[in-house]
Amino acid sequence: MKHRLVGFALAVLATAALSSVIQTLRVHAGLVAMGVEIPFGLRLSAIGHDLIGFAPTYAAIVAGGFLIAFLVAGLIRRYARQLGPWLHALAGGAAILTALLTMEAVLGMSVIAGARGALGIALFALAGVAGGALFARIGAQR
């Protein structure tokens, strides 16, 4: 049980941190495309600021999504062992995709600037896939 909790916590933290960096870099890319110069030091500072300011709030969203997705994946895995770690990786991506699309549907807009558009949504979902794979590696082993 302990390895599952540790795996879950690490998966949530990794997904939130990776998504935070993606968020910052996508916002910077948009600003640069508009002609704004962003010095390297400011880029690093902004990444750090988002890791402190954005990632913890986003981690709560990730944790809620992962809790549901990993429980469902665990139930499916009992009957489809051949899916192995891929199942939790896919569940992680599906959890993030579902959370982003639900927020957009409920709020009428994407509140996470880095997750706007197909590329942003795909990158955030891939961060969820990475978190799910990490959980499969650490927490879903028997």
C-alpha positions in Angstrom: 0.0 0.0 0.0 2.8 2.4 0.8 4.4 2.1 -2.6 1.0 2.9 -4.2 0.7 6.1 -2.1 4.3 7.1 -2.9 3.8 6.3 -6.6 0.6 8.3 -6.7 2.2 11.3 -5.0 5.2 11.2 -7.3 2.9 10.9 -10.4 0.9 13.9 -9.3 4.0 16.0 -8.5 5.7 15.0 -11.7 2.7 15.8 -13.9 2.0 19.1 -12.1 5.7 20.1 -12.4 6.0 19.1 -16.1 2.7 20.8 -16.9 3.9 23.9 -15.1 7.0 24.1 -17.2 5.0 23.5 -20.4 2.6 26.3 -19.3 5.5 28.8 -18.8 7.2 27.9 -22.1 4.0 28.1 -24.1 3.2 31.5 -22.7 6.7 32.7 -23.4 6.5 31.3 -27.0 3.3 33.3 -27.5 5.0 36.5 -26.2 8.1 35.9 -28.4 5.8 35.4 -31.4 4.4 38.9 -30.7 8.0 40.4 -30.7 8.5 40.5 -27.0 12.1 39.7 -25.9 12.4 37.5 -22.8 15.9 37.3 -21.4 17.1 33.8 -20.3 17.2 34.8 -16.6 13.6 36.0 -16.7 12.5 32.7 -18.4 14.1 30.7 -15.6 12.6 33.0 -13.0 9.2 32.6 -14.5 9.5 28.8 -14.6 10.4 28.9 -10.9 7.5 31.3 -10.1 5.0 29.0 -11.9 6.4 25.9 -10.1 5.6 27.7 -6.9 2.4 29.5 -7.9 0.7 27.3 -10.6 1.9 23.8 -9.9 0.4 23.3 -6.4 -3.1 24.4 -7.5 -2.9 22.3 -10.7 -1.6 19.4 -8.6 -5.0 19.3 -6.8 -6.8 19.0 -10.2 -4.3 16.3 -11.3 -4.8 14.4 -8.0 -8.5 14.3 -8.4 -8.3 13.1 -12.0 -5.6 10.6 -11.3 -7.5 9.1 -8.3 -10.5 8.3 -10.5 -8.5 7.3 -13.5 -6.1 5.0 -11.7 -8.8 3.3 -9.7 -10.6 2.5 -13.0 -7.4 1.4 -14.6 -6.6 -0.9 -11.7 -10.0 -2.5 -12.0 -9.6 -3.0 -15.8 -6.1 -4.3 -15.2 -7.4 -7.2 -13.1 -9.2 -8.5 -16.2 -6.7 -7.4 -18.8 -3.3 -8.0 -17.4 -1.7 -7.9 -20.9 -2.3 -4.1 -21.0 0.3 -3.8 -18.2 1.8 -0.3 -17.5 0.2 1.1 -20.7 -3.1 1.2 -19.0 -2.1 3.6 -16.2 -0.2 5.8 -18.7 -3.3 6.0 -20.9 -5.4 6.7 -17.8 -3.1 9.5 -16.8 -3.5 11.2 -20.2 -7.2 10.6 -20.2 -7.6 12.1 -16.8 -5.8 15.3 -17.8 -7.6 15.5 -21.1 -11.0 15.1 -19.3 -10.1 17.7 -16.7 -9.1 20.3 -19.3 -12.1 19.7 -21.5 -14.4 19.8 -18.4 -13.0 23.1 -17.2 -13.4 24.6 -20.6 -17.0 23.3 -20.9 -18.0 24.5 -17.4 -16.2 27.8 -17.5 -16.7 28.6 -21.2 -13.0 29.1 -21.8 -9.6 27.5 -21.2 -8.3 29.0 -17.9 -4.9 27.5 -18.4 -3.1 29.6 -21.1 -0.5 26.9 -21.8 -3.3 24.3 -22.4 -5.1 26.4 -25.1 -5.4 24.9 -28.6 -4.7 21.4 -29.8 -1.0 21.6 -29.1 -1.4 22.8 -25.6 -4.0 20.2 -24.7 -1.9 17.5 -26.3 1.2 18.6 -24.3 -0.7 18.6 -21.0 -2.2 15.2 -21.8 1.3 13.9 -22.5 2.4 15.1 -19.1 -0.5 13.1 -17.8 0.7 10.1 -19.7 4.2 10.5 -18.2 2.6 10.7 -14.7 0.6 7.6 -15.4 3.6 5.7 -16.6 5.5 6.8 -13.4 2.6 5.5 -11.3 2.6 2.2 -13.2 6.3 1.9 -12.6 6.3 2.7 -8.9 2.8 2.3 -7.5 0.9 -0.2 -9.6 3.3 -3.1 -9.2 2.3 -6.1 -7.1 
